């Protein structure tokens, strides 16, 4: 069985100098490819350099909605993302999007929306898929995808919306990313969403070092643990693990076509 961890952050300080060992554990677990995402301009540049050191490691570049200060000079930010996105082993623009968890002001939300749209346009111009971070901003995120995201491909990373929202996302041809919270006792609506989701609309991801799945909850997450998420999907959907591995890997390769490079 082969798996792809479609979203993690191995440049995070929590991993320090252990990355080679972590990558080896991932390979031993059957995780053949890993996509690392940037969250700032500096982090995105670091990720691009980092993935060159490992076969099977790929990158996404972009500015996270909580890092809007990186767009203080809009022209520089856009040019930098353009530059990074054309580097070897970059497979996506991300993670980008909206996060209203801490941002409560109307002005702050508008700034996030503007930067989100600007980065969607970069993806459009470079014909790259998009990885979207969305927290507590379901309505605005969906509206932007339905308007500014037309003719783009992408995934709502660590999906936390409703079944109704998921169905609207699938109508757009976008996928949803399933992470550790699926395995939590308080996962609420996510199991129902996973149960009814079309196979071709699901990706598995860790978001390491965050959101470690059961039985590792509370520990530092890592790509090898993506297998636990696949096991939970298999349990919920009444499928065997081999089947989940096969179609989630196929979905990742279809969305992130540069993984084949």
C-alpha positions, 0 to 999 in steps of 0.5 A: 500500500502507498499513501501520500501525506498531502499537507504538512509543515516539516520546516516547523521548529518542532521537528528540528534536526529530526526530519531525516528520521521522520521521513524514514518512518513515513516511508516505512509506513508506506507514505511515498510522497509528502507535500510541505506547505509554506505559510509566509513568504520566508517560510515558503522560500524555506520550504522550496529549498527544504524539499530539494533535499528529499526524494518524494518531498514536494512544496506548496507556496503562499501566505496564510490568512493569519500572516497578512503583514506579508502583503504590506508591499503587495507588488513584492509579495505577488512577485515573490510568490510567482517566483517561488511557485515556478521553482522545482518541486512546487506543486501548488499555491497554498496554504492560503484562504480565510481565518476569522477565528481571531480576526473579528473586524470587518476591515481585517476580514476584507484584507484577508479576502483581498489577499486570498483572491490575489493568490487565487489569481496567481494560481490561475495564471500559473495553472496550479492547484490551490490548497485553502485554509478556512476556519470560521469563515465558511460563507465568505470562503465558499462565495469566493471559491464560487466566484473568484475560484472558477476554473481553478482546482483545489482542496479545502484543507482540514475541512471543518464545514458542514455537509451542505458546504461540502456538497457545494465544494464538490459541485465546484470540483474541489476536494476536501482534506481529511485530517486527525480530527476525524479520529477524535471522539468529538469529531461531530459532523465530519464522519457523516461527511466522510461517509457520503463523500464521493471517493474522488473528492477525498484527500488524506493529510496530517497537517503535521506537527499539528492535529495528531490522530488517535492513538497519537493525539496530544503528541507531535504529529508526523507524516507516518500518522496519515495511515491512521486517518486512512484507517478511520476513513476505511472504518467509517465507509466500510472499505478496506484500507487498501482501497482507501490508500488506492483512491486517495493516492490517485486523487492526490496525483490527479490534483497535484499533477506535478507530483509525477515530475 
